[in-house]
Amino acid sequence: MFSSLVMINLIVAANTDNLFSHGRIVGGEDATIETYPYQISIQEYGSHICGGSIISTYWVLTAGHCVKSDPFNLNIRAGTSIRDKNGTIHKVDNIIRHQNYFENSYRVPSNDIALLKLKEPFVFDKTHQPIKLFQAAEETAPGVEAIITGFGETNKWGYDGQLQTVSIPIVSKELCNKAYVDIAGGISEGQICASYYEIGRKDSCQGDSGGPLTINGRLAGISSWGYDCAKPKYPGVYTEVAAYRNWIDEYVFEQCLLWDLFSYVMMLYSKLDYVRIVIKFLMKIYILAIRICSGVWM
């Protein structure tokens, strides 16, 4: 379906090959945004560059290598099954890439995670919903089925604007590291892998970087990198959400600004019949805003 995200150049016999790419769904099927309402498209100057996941009213989670641009150049398209039309467009106010993000000599990223804060909040409905996150230090067991989604390439030769999905199993970290140790320096702490290891055929690919890998409806991974697309014995590599949950909480759920709460309450307030508003009901709205903003439901 898609093969992961980052393009890594390896010079072999004086030839430069695009060794690593992760960002398209290969071997998958069409999906609807109502089924995966947390999926978004990150767009630079109006063109899709990466995927991402809604995690709260103001925040999107994606891969660090996706956001090397100024936030002024980026928009988020959400609430649509078609990458380049419909849905809602949201301006990016701030980019927080992990402070220890780096790329090794093969251009393979580590700490490949970033948060995008929106200027205006998402309004949650059937096509816009946050996804719950894996808890800190929560394990992803080998063999467990995961779901990946994205708007990227569906093969090596081009893009399909329709949202795609595919189910693939988690691969052990030991096996994944062994696959990549010689050609990419192995995988890093805070990374997990998924694929049909022996046969390939299903994976993420170009354009799906930053997109979600979910297990039982919760976000377990962020599409990061891999070798080619759906290639046997080279799993897709994903940033492990559990390893960065505390980092995410620090920015999104523990530093929820009073202004964020106030603006969300006022947005809800403006949609209500003033005659029916009482103090008790306002308090319920305010508590709801706190829960959404601070991630209690995450």
C-alpha positions in Angstrom: 0.0 0.0 0.0 2.5 2.6 0.9 6.1 2.3 1.6 7.4 4.6 4.1 8.6 8.1 4.0 12.1 9.1 3.9 14.2 8.9 0.8 17.7 7.7 1.7 20.4 7.8 -0.9 22.9 4.9 -0.9 25.9 5.1 -3.2 26.7 1.6 -4.6 29.2 1.1 -7.4 29.1 4.8 -8.1 25.3 4.7 -8.6 22.9 6.6 -6.3 19.8 4.6 -5.5 16.7 5.8 -3.7 17.2 3.3 -0.9 14.6 4.4 1.7 11.2 5.5 1.0 8.1 5.3 3.1 5.0 7.1 2.2 2.5 5.2 0.1 0.1 2.4 0.7 0.9 -0.6 -1.5 -1.5 -3.6 -1.7 -4.3 -1.8 0.1 -7.8 -0.8 -0.6 -9.9 2.3 -0.8 -11.1 3.7 2.5 -13.4 6.5 3.7 -12.6 9.3 6.1 -15.6 8.3 8.2 -13.8 5.1 9.1 -10.5 6.9 9.8 -11.6 10.4 10.8 -8.2 11.2 12.4 -6.3 11.0 9.1 -5.2 14.3 7.6 -3.1 15.5 4.7 -0.2 17.9 5.3 0.1 20.2 2.4 2.8 22.6 1.4 1.9 25.4 -1.1 -1.3 23.4 -1.7 0.4 20.1 -2.5 0.3 16.9 -0.4 3.6 16.1 1.3 2.8 13.9 4.3 0.1 12.3 6.4 -0.7 12.9 10.0 -3.1 12.2 12.8 -5.5 14.4 14.7 -4.8 14.0 18.5 -6.8 16.9 20.0 -8.7 20.0 19.0 -5.6 22.0 18.1 -2.9 19.4 17.5 -1.7 17.0 14.7 1.0 14.4 15.2 3.3 13.6 12.3 6.9 12.6 11.4 9.7 15.1 12.1 11.2 14.7 8.6 7.9 16.0 7.2 8.1 19.5 8.6 11.3 21.2 7.7 9.3 24.1 6.2 8.1 27.3 7.8 4.6 26.8 9.3 3.4 29.7 7.1 3.8 27.4 4.1 1.8 24.5 5.5 -1.9 23.7 5.7 -3.8 20.8 7.1 -6.6 19.3 5.0 -8.9 17.2 7.2 -12.3 15.5 6.9 -12.0 14.2 3.4 -11.4 10.8 1.7 -9.9 12.6 -1.4 -6.5 14.2 -0.8 -6.8 17.3 -2.9 -10.5 18.3 -2.5 -13.3 18.6 0.0 -12.9 18.6 3.7 -11.6 21.5 5.7 -8.4 23.5 5.5 -6.5 24.6 8.6 -3.5 26.9 8.9 -0.6 25.8 11.0 0.4 28.2 13.8 3.5 26.3 15.2 5.7 23.4 14.5 7.4 21.5 17.3 9.8 18.9 16.0 11.6 16.7 18.6 14.6 18.4 20.0 16.8 15.3 19.3 15.7 14.7 15.7 18.6 13.8 13.5 19.5 11.8 10.4 22.5 9.4 10.3 25.0 9.1 7.5 22.4 7.1 5.5 19.9 9.9 6.0 17.8 7.7 8.2 15.9 9.7 10.8 15.8 9.1 14.5 13.4 10.8 17.0 11.3 11.2 13.9 8.3 12.9 15.4 6.7 16.4 15.4 3.6 18.2 16.5 1.7 20.8 14.5 -0.5 23.3 16.3 -3.4 24.9 14.4 -4.4 28.5 14.4 -8.1 27.5 14.8 -9.4 24.3 16.4 -10.9 21.3 14.7 -14.7 21.0 15.1 -15.3 17.4 15.8 -17.9 15.5 13.8 -18.1 12.2 11.9 -15.2 13.2 9.6 -13.0 14.9 12.1 -12.1 13.0 15.3 -9.0 12.6 17.5 -7.3 9.2 17.8 -6.4 7.7 21.2 -2.7 7.2 21.8 -0.7 4.3 23.1 0.4 4.9 26.7 4.0 5.5 27.7 6.1 2.3 27.6 3.2 0.2 26.3 4.5 -2.7 24.2 3.7 -3.6 20.6 3.9 -7.4 20.4 5.3 -9.0 17.2 2.6 -10.6 15.1 -0.2 -8.3 16.2 -2.2 -6.9 13.3 -1.8 -3.2 12.7 -3.6 -0.9 10.2 -1.9 1.8 8.2 -3.7 4.5 6.2 -2.6 7.2 3.9 -3.0 9.3 0.7 0.4 8.6 -0.8 1.5 6.5 -3.8 -0.2 3.2 -4.4 2.7 1.9 -6.5 6.2 3.0 -7.5 4.9 5.1 -10.4 2.3 7.4 -9.1 -0.2 8.8 -6.6 -3.8 8.0 -6.0 -5.8 10.8 -4.3 -8.2 8.3 -2.6 -7.5 7.4 1.0 -6.0 3.9 1.3 -5.8 1.3 4.1 -4.1 -2.0 4.6 -3.5 -4.4 7.5 0.0 -5.7 8.3 1.6 -7.5 11.3 4.1 -6.0 13.7 7.7 -7.4 13.1 10.0 -7.9 16.1 12.6 -5.2 16.7 15.4 -7.7 16.6 14.4 -9.0 13.2 13.9 -5.5 11.8 17.2 -4.3 13.1 19.0 -7.3 11.5 17.3 -6.4 8.2 18.7 -2.9 8.2 21.9 -3.0 10.1 24.2 -3.2 7.1 22.3 -0.9 4.7 21.0 1.8 7.1 22.8 1.3 10.4 19.8 -0.5 11.9 16.8 0.9 13.6 16.9 3.2 16.6 15.4 3.2 20.0 11.8 4.4 19.8 11.1 2.7 16.5 8.9 -0.3 15.6 8.4 -2.2 12.4 5.6 -3.8 10.5 5.2 -5.9 7.3 4.6 -9.3 5.8 8.2 -10.0 6.3 8.7 -12.9 3.9 6.5 -11.8 1.1 6.2 -8.0 1.3 3.4 -6.9 -1.0 1.7 -4.6 1.5 3.3 -1.5 2.9 3.4 2.3 3.1 5.2 4.4 0.4 6.0 8.0 -0.7 3.5 10.5 0.5 2.3 8.5 3.5 5.1 9.6 5.8 3.8 10.9 9.0 0.7 8.9 8.7 -0.8 6.6 11.4 -0.2 2.9 12.3 -3.0 1.9 14.6 -3.6 -1.2 16.7 -7.2 -1.8 18.0 -8.1 1.8 17.2 -5.2 3.5 19.0 -2.2 5.2 17.5 0.9 3.0 17.9 3.2 4.3 15.2 4.0 7.1 12.8 5.2 6.2 9.3 8.9 7.0 9.1 11.1 5.1 6.6 11.9 1.8 4.9 13.6 0.2 1.9 11.7 0.5 -1.3 7.9 -0.2 -1.1 6.5 -3.6 0.1 9.8 -5.3 -0.4 10.2 -8.7 1.2 12.5 -8.8 4.3 12.6 -5.0 4.6 9.8 -4.0 7.0 8.4 -0.5 7.1 9.8 1.5 10.1 7.6 3.6 12.3 8.2 6.0 15.2 6.9 4.3 18.3 4.3 6.5 19.9 4.6 4.9 23.3 8.3 5.8 23.5 7.3 9.5 23.0 4.1 9.7 24.9 5.6 11.7 27.7 7.0 14.2 25.2 3.7 14.5 23.5 1.9 15.1 26.8 4.4 17.8 27.8 3.3 20.0 24.9 -0.2 18.9 24.1 -1.9 17.8 27.3 0.1 19.4 30.2 0.5 22.8 28.7 -3.0 23.4 27.5 -3.3 27.2 27.4 -6.2 29.0 29.1 -6.8 30.9 25.9 -7.3 27.5 24.1 -10.0 26.6 26.7 -11.6 30.0 26.5 -11.8 30.1 22.7 -13.2 26.6 22.6 -15.8 27.5 25.2 -16.8 30.6 23.4 -17.1 28.7 20.1 -19.5 26.3 21.8 -21.3 29.2 23.6 -22.0 31.0 20.3 -23.8 27.9 18.9 -26.2 27.7 21.9 -29.6 29.3 22.5 -28.8 32.0 25.1 -32.2 31.6 26.8 -31.3 28.0 27.7 -27.9 28.7 29.2 -27.5 28.4 32.9 -24.4 28.3 35.1 -24.5 24.6 35.6 -24.6 23.9 31.9 -21.8 26.4 31.2 -19.7 24.5 33.8 -20.3 21.3 31.9 -19.2 22.9 28.7 -16.1 24.2 30.3 -15.2 20.8 31.7 -15.8 19.3 28.3 -13.3 21.9 26.8 -10.7 21.0 29.4 -11.1 17.3 28.6 -10.7 17.8 24.9 -7.8 20.2 25.2 -5.9 18.4 27.9 -6.3 15.0 26.3 -8.3 13.3 29.1 -10.0 11.2 26.4 -6.8 10.3 24.7 
